[in-house]
Amino acid sequence: MTLENVLLVSAILFGIGLYGALAKRNAIMVLMSIEIMFNAVNVAAIAFSRFTVPAGLTETPLTVTQEAVQRAVTGQMLSVFVISAAAAEVALGLALVIVVYRRRHSVEITDMTLMKG
Amino acid sequence: MSGVEGSTLTDVAFWVVSILAIGAAVMVVTLRDIFRAALFLALSLLAVAGMFVLLRAEFIAVVQVLVYVGAISILIVFAIVLVRDIPGGGRENHLYIPAATIAALVAAMAIFVAFKTDFTDLDRLEADNDLVAYAMTETYNLGDGSEVVLPETTRGGTEEGVFSNTTGTIGGLFIRDFVLPFEAVSVLLLAAMIASLALLRQRGQAS
């Protein structure tokens, strides 16, 4: 398990999610694909947090202060905020899908042409 | 987890979890039945939580299971049940070939960058440096105990590394360095909750 391998998995997951978000007709499928992309980003952030060295820590001997430990988990902090934003996004997105379904009886993105000129 | 045995075990676990996550994600975007796709999404998210555990982010793994597997998956299943639109299923639109091309290009670019960049790798730095230096450190020691020789103070029992107490460190960071983003996220969640309720309120319904 090296940084490169984890980033490989993250990139593949991101590609799968991007394909789903671009190619799917169903709005719920698009939301699910976006969740996969969020997850890929989280995996990358936590992999960087785990494997790379925080700035100012490269000198020897490698004494670690509390500040350095805090800097090392910054990637995990980022993913906490990403998860929160994803939760807000999916709640609002599904509410919008249900509103659209009530009005037009369809959740196909290709049918959502309300703002077409 | 010590020595070569621990690291190969971690490697095997990592590849199992990775294949599970990628395979379930592929099922999500290829299945026609949207309900089954939602279940495979939950499986993929669970596998990613396992990957977080392997990456020494136990707190994030727990948050992942609680928020993604526990809440978001259930929310999506609820939405699918409310919006029963089976003929629409998981069909692709007519632009799926360009979409696949773009996705493959973006993934290939990310993989290329990941393998070509020379990151300052923590494990490699530890391997290159003289490990005797660790014995002099008293407070913490850099490393998670699985790949390096630990100093006398931390060899037996508890693992004292950078990632030994991530939950406590994260909690401290939330109320100190990241207090502004933390408050902003709470306002964001409140706004999303109120907006969802306002959107879904039936017109003409008594409040």
Interface residues (C-beta under 8 A of the other chain):
Chain A: M1 T2 L3 E4 N5 V6 L7 L8 V9 S10 A11 I12 L13 F14 G15 I16 G17 L18 Y19 G20 L22 A23 K24 R25 N26 I28 M29 L31 M32 S33 E35 I36 N39 N42 V43 I46 A47 S49 R50 F51 T52 V53 L57 T58 T60 P61 L62 T63 V64 T65 Q66 A68 V69 Q70 A72 V73 T74 Q76 M77 S79 V80 F81 I83 S84 A85 A86 A87 A88 E89 V90 A91 L92 L94 A95 L96 V97 I98 V99 Y101 S106 V107 E108 I109 T110
Chain B: S7 T10 D11 F14 S18 A21 I22 A25 V26 V28 V29 I34 A37 A38 L41 S44 L45 V48 M51 F52 L54 L55 R56 A57 F59 I60 V63 Q64 V67 Y68 A71 I72 L75 I76 F78 A79 I80 L82 V83 D85 G88 G89 G90 R91 E92 N93 L95 Y96 P98 A99 A100 I102 A103 A104 V106 A107 A110 I111 A114 F115 F119 T120 D121 L122 D123 L125 E126 N129 D130 A133 Y134 M136 T137 T139 Y140 N141 L142 V162 F163 T166 T169 I170 G172 L173 F174 D177 F178 P181 V185 L188 L189 A191 A192 M193 A195 S196 L199 L200
